[in-house]
């Protein structure tokens, strides 16, 4: 009996029907809906931040501290309290979300591009080219990502875009390894051999036949990678080598206020909860997309 999900070996193309309902199947999953809801709230907060609070993220207000000079707890005026400089914490968290999302999307996008290029090139051409690229990938994987990011961040002057590039340079290796494995398998399929037999060029085979089959994997890794990027950016900023103050970042908000953890725990709890919530949201969506786009999982929903 013919498998309706399997690709047509004569063309190498997947049927259109299973992909057409990805969004429909995604919104039927409760956990994926939770992830989408969290991301929608974060996006709305970043876009509407100037109008939601009315404060500047770096504005130090005279009534933002107690008479003893301590941060204010959450109250009617400052919904999440103030930090040790009298700045509205909610405003800084909302503007910090912009930093996290920009770095998460840019860094993960660059890492995905590098990993895909390396993996496809090594998996299709193989030989000494594939061996050299994969040995370099293995070398990069041998270094702990956080340690390598710290070393790179220490070399360059920290800024939002430098941090994004540093994270991209340490996060592409996992994508490259996965793409390499799938490309190696695809390049041995009958429809690829048929294309080579009729004289199709390597760029045509890669663009018309290999990359379309890799698209589900790229989408899943792109979604899951954003959560890793957000966590790594927060870690670097917390260590003081990421996004530098006064630019608001969830990691440097915790770094700036960690000395008040016992006296004003909300200064650490709220940005920490935001980091975990956003990372969890992308993980939930990535897991759902992986199950939906994996042919072996179809029919189990």
MOPECOR-V51001 format. One record per pair of residues at least 4 apart in sequence whose ideal C-beta (glycine too) atoms are under 7 Angstrom apart, sorted by the first residue. I is the first residue (numbers start at 1). J is the second residue. D is the distance in whole Angstrom. If there is no record, write none. Layout:
# MOPECOR-V51001
I/J/D, I/J/D
This chain:
# MOPECOR-V51001
4/15/7, 5/18/6, 5/295/5, 5/298/6, 7/12/6, 7/13/6, 7/14/5, 8/12/7, 8/13/6, 9/189/7, 9/190/5, 9/191/5, 10/191/6, 11/191/6, 12/189/7, 12/191/4, 12/192/7, 12/209/4, 14/19/7, 16/20/6, 18/298/6, 21/25/6, 22/26/6, 22/292/6, 22/293/7, 23/27/6, 24/28/7, 25/292/5, 25/301/6, 26/32/5, 26/288/6, 26/289/7, 26/292/6, 27/33/6, 29/33/7, 29/288/5, 30/34/7, 31/35/7, 31/284/5, 31/288/7, 32/36/6, 32/284/6, 32/285/6, 32/288/4, 33/37/6, 34/38/7, 34/284/6, 35/39/6, 35/281/4, 35/282/7, 35/284/3, 35/285/4, 36/40/6, 36/285/7, 37/41/7, 38/42/6, 38/277/5, 38/278/7, 38/281/4, 39/43/6, 39/281/5, 40/44/6, 41/45/6, 42/46/6, 42/97/5, 42/278/6, 43/47/6, 44/48/6, 45/49/6, 45/52/7, 45/94/5, 45/97/6, 46/94/6, 46/97/5, 46/98/5, 46/101/6, 48/52/5, 49/91/7, 49/94/4, 49/95/6, 52/94/6, 53/88/6, 53/90/6, 53/91/4, 53/94/7, 55/59/5, 55/88/4, 55/91/4, 57/87/7, 57/91/5, 57/92/5, 57/95/4, 57/248/5, 58/87/7, 58/246/5, 59/87/6, 60/64/7, 60/85/5, 60/86/5, 60/87/6, 61/86/5, 64/72/6, 64/82/4, 64/86/3, 64/87/6, 65/69/5, 65/70/6, 65/71/7, 65/72/7, 65/82/7, 65/86/5, 66/70/5, 66/72/6, 70/263/7, 70/264/7, 71/81/6, 71/82/5, 71/83/6, 71/84/5, 71/260/6, 71/264/5, 71/267/6, 72/78/6, 72/81/5, 72/82/5, 73/81/5, 73/266/6, 74/78/7, 74/79/6, 74/80/5, 74/81/5, 74/266/6, 78/82/5, 78/88/5, 78/89/7, 79/90/5, 80/89/4, 80/90/4, 80/93/7, 80/266/6, 80/270/5, 81/89/5, 81/266/5, 82/86/5, 82/87/6, 82/88/6, 82/89/6, 83/87/5, 83/89/6, 83/92/7, 83/256/7, 83/257/5, 83/267/6, 84/256/7, 84/257/6, 84/260/6, 87/92/6, 88/92/7, 89/93/6, 89/267/7, 89/270/6, 90/94/6, 91/95/6, 92/96/6, 92/248/4, 92/253/6, 93/97/7, 93/250/7, 93/253/7, 93/270/6, 93/271/6, 93/274/6, 95/248/4, 96/100/6, 96/248/4, 96/249/5, 96/250/5, 96/253/6, 96/271/7, 97/101/6, 97/274/7, 98/102/6, 99/103/6, 99/160/6, 99/243/6, 99/247/7, 99/248/6, 99/249/4, 100/104/6, 100/230/5, 100/233/6, 100/249/7, 100/250/6, 100/278/7, 101/105/6, 102/106/6, 102/160/7, 103/107/5, 103/160/7, 103/163/6, 103/164/5, 103/167/7, 103/229/7, 103/233/5, 104/108/6, 104/226/5, 104/229/4, 104/230/5, 104/233/7, 105/109/6, 105/226/7, 106/110/6, 106/164/5, 107/111/6, 107/164/4, 107/167/4, 107/168/5, 107/171/7, 107/229/5, 108/112/6, 108/171/7, 108/222/6, 108/225/4, 108/226/5, 108/229/5, 109/113/6, 110/114/6, 110/165/7, 110/168/4, 111/115/6, 111/168/4, 111/171/4, 111/172/4, 111/175/6, 111/225/6, 112/116/6, 112/175/6, 112/218/6, 112/221/7, 112/222/5, 112/225/7, 113/117/6, 114/118/6, 114/168/7, 114/172/4, 115/119/6, 115/172/4, 115/173/7, 115/175/3, 115/176/4, 115/179/6, 116/120/6, 116/175/6, 116/179/5, 116/218/6, 117/121/6, 118/122/6, 118/133/5, 118/137/6, 118/176/4, 119/123/6, 119/175/7, 119/176/4, 119/177/7, 119/178/7, 119/179/3, 119/180/4, 119/183/6, 120/124/6, 120/179/6, 120/183/5, 120/206/6, 120/210/7, 121/125/6, 121/129/7, 121/133/6, 122/129/7, 122/130/4, 122/133/4, 122/134/5, 122/180/5, 123/130/7, 123/179/7, 123/180/4, 123/183/3, 123/184/4, 123/187/6, 124/183/5, 124/187/5, 124/202/7, 124/206/6, 124/210/7, 125/129/5, 125/130/6, 126/130/4, 128/132/6, 129/133/6, 130/134/6, 131/135/6, 132/136/6, 133/137/6, 134/138/6, 134/180/6, 135/139/6, 136/140/7, 137/141/6, 137/173/5, 137/176/5, 137/177/6, 138/142/7, 140/173/5, 141/173/5, 143/147/6, 143/148/4, 144/148/7, 145/149/6, 145/170/5, 145/171/7, 146/150/6, 146/235/6, 147/151/7, 148/152/6, 148/170/5, 149/153/6, 149/166/6, 149/167/6, 149/170/5, 149/232/6, 149/236/6, 150/154/6, 150/239/7, 150/241/6, 151/155/7, 152/156/7, 152/166/4, 152/169/6, 153/158/6, 153/163/7, 153/166/5, 153/236/6, 153/241/4, 153/242/7, 154/241/6, 156/162/5, 156/166/7, 157/162/7, 158/162/6, 158/163/6, 158/241/6, 158/242/6, 158/243/7, 158/244/5, 159/163/7, 160/164/7, 160/243/6, 160/247/7, 161/165/6, 162/166/6, 163/167/6, 163/233/6, 163/236/6, 163/242/5, 163/243/6, 164/168/6, 165/169/6, 166/170/7, 167/171/6, 167/229/6, 167/232/5, 167/233/6, 168/172/7, 171/225/6, 171/228/7, 171/229/6, 172/176/6, 173/177/6, 174/178/7, 175/179/6, 175/221/5, 176/180/6, 177/181/7, 178/182/7, 178/217/6, 178/221/7, 179/183/6, 179/214/6, 179/217/7, 180/184/6, 181/185/7, 182/186/6, 182/214/6, 182/217/6, 183/187/6, 183/210/6, 183/214/7, 186/192/6, 186/210/6, 186/213/6, 187/192/5, 190/194/6, 191/195/7, 191/209/7, 192/196/7, 192/205/6, 192/209/6, 193/197/6, 194/198/7, 195/200/4, 195/205/5, 195/209/6, 196/200/6, 200/204/5, 200/205/5, 202/206/6, 203/207/6, 204/208/5, 205/209/5, 205/210/6, 206/210/5, 206/211/6, 207/211/6, 210/214/6, 211/215/7, 214/218/6, 215/219/6, 216/220/6, 216/293/4, 217/221/6, 218/222/6, 219/223/6, 219/289/6, 219/293/7, 220/224/6, 220/286/6, 220/289/5, 220/290/5, 220/293/6, 221/225/6, 223/282/6, 223/285/5, 223/286/4, 223/289/6, 224/282/7, 224/283/6, 224/286/4, 225/229/6, 226/230/6, 226/282/5, 227/231/7, 227/279/4, 227/282/4, 227/283/5, 228/232/6, 229/233/6, 230/234/6, 230/275/7, 230/278/6, 230/279/5, 231/235/6, 231/275/7, 231/279/5, 232/236/6, 233/237/6, 233/242/6, 233/251/6, 234/238/6, 234/250/5, 234/251/4, 234/275/5, 235/239/6, 235/251/6, 236/241/5, 236/242/3, 236/251/7, 237/242/3, 237/243/5, 237/249/4, 237/251/3, 237/252/4, 237/255/6, 238/251/4, 238/252/7, 238/254/5, 238/255/5, 240/255/6, 242/249/7, 242/251/6, 242/252/7, 243/247/5, 243/249/4, 243/252/6, 245/252/6, 245/256/6, 248/253/7, 249/253/7, 250/254/7, 250/271/5, 250/274/6, 250/275/5, 251/255/6, 252/256/6, 253/257/6, 253/271/4, 254/258/6, 254/268/5, 254/271/5, 254/272/6, 257/267/4, 257/268/6, 258/268/6, 260/264/4, 260/267/5, 261/265/6, 261/268/5, 265/269/5, 266/270/6, 268/272/6, 269/273/6, 270/274/7, 271/275/7, 272/276/7, 273/277/6, 274/278/6, 275/279/6, 276/280/6, 277/281/6, 278/282/7, 279/283/6, 280/284/6, 281/285/7, 282/286/6, 283/287/6, 284/288/6, 285/289/6, 286/290/6, 287/291/7, 288/292/6, 289/293/6, 290/294/6, 291/297/5
